[in-house]
């Protein structure tokens, strides 16, 4: 008989990386379906290339590094699919391939692999692509047309005339997975039901962006447009909730989320780029470890000091 010794706490769970990543892929399915429906086969090609490139990059890296190949945990597939969903359907296929390679090799593997990266790989890749090819990344198909239609500026740059109903249903230009908010909400519901993510980060991110925009603009309609336009809702649900790059403690998660919401509005209102979600989440990723470290937390097994009673 052999005994296995490990340090406390002795917690057992049925959740594995493969299961959690599988849940994320299922939750992303409505966004994939909506993106292909609105933008056509070109969007499907972009998603296929980005996902396959991420899986290939992880396979090749782990082979060359003589590591155990772990593509079956689905984390690379999730990263690749996310990259495809946060870019325009008009981008060339080689653009998302470069993004996937950068996300997997530079942001993920060079820092130790799954769970050790300090930045969200998909968003870090988007930031690099945005800095390298800004026109390709910020040009989107015209409203109501396929990816072969004449491109127009990102909807955040010219949101006048677009109704809230169109924003909810996805009748706007934008990234493949970010346009249909109904699809994102369906994915959120699945992630919450399966307890894959906590409600705190999505709710506090969207609520803080709404309230801060309301204070700045003084317009309820403008604030509703703020949370329903661009990639705010998609980022709050699928990006900000990344296990490796978000805080562990509940209070830290709330502060982290509020930070994302406020920075997003600041960049949108006063920054150069019309969209600020990417940089807001990346900045919050950097701050996340500090929040976990300095925000007081309950330590199990430690009894507080007893107060001395004066005679």
Steps between C-alpha positions, in 0.01 A plus 500: 500500500628846407402835646486827309590801712412856403469833675168643613235598412384164371234606251359272232304612195373347180597813306801445278664733249347298218153520649520872570638579155233278346234705679653820362494356146133408542424848633676654199294292255210753479749778420660284231161419350391866506828614347481254213132584447563875476836500323494182294762239414784753522440518875502120521837494322649755742378299800627171359846641423539674836397190696707255296805729516484523879474122539782447249723756674456330837558153352821602321636695798444215745652250258812712444530571874465127579196570713187294534260601224191644668286619211228265622434734795332734245662815640679572170177449308323750726777757451497459123122521476496814717754666272281430200192632675656836597620598153320621191379235252683693229850445643733283288542143624872550566420777748321272742766234446766744620276595791449138604872422481581807711231419758606138548878522472587844638221573749419149617784250452797729570347573840451135591187384320136487600431678828836681517441783253442841661320651199199371314662338192219583256484866603878538500500364145225744399697789648805404291290459185328832567835676535635331186200523266255752654299554182437129448400449860266800527323472164181298500232399248217744450185440703282220372742370238737210467876518542536571126316830533668839506673551833405778737658640815450319827145561627631678808634777278158567350230367731235763424191361337547145626222386732547300819299222339751479214784484752334215687423297190830561325383715209821703518853482369769372732715205597370152418396399850422837656206627295208284619453572870221243531749228406746627761230500769407140413864405543513686832194312624665166417824595676308605812278191504802270471686713757789542260527869594374722780238771440711768668740589218245529214245685712738745666683569173185589308339683793807716566532593132130590489507712816826677419380577147171628647691738729720622215234532228186556705309299241322172574480409131870571450585280800287213369670538164835491676445156653331355191754623245846377416658218696411599857245225564705234320813602689320502835366147448777316318823701551495665841393171664814311391615297802873561456480878461218604736507525882402208719332687785147632470578857614802510272282386210260787564776762499657336195168516315430862591849587376423341164169681466643843584811465281286388209284812518805726549666362185178522300426858608846655500737251338620463143328165443119484486512165685670457837409153626821330385734736682271531802507124564875474434569779750274329754684169437822668611336639814320172590789337695541817708130498587520140620809580703396818678125454551442331839381144477388234742775246567367161598651346812618830647337628816497874556684649795300517816457843652658541839253574776622769737449432866 
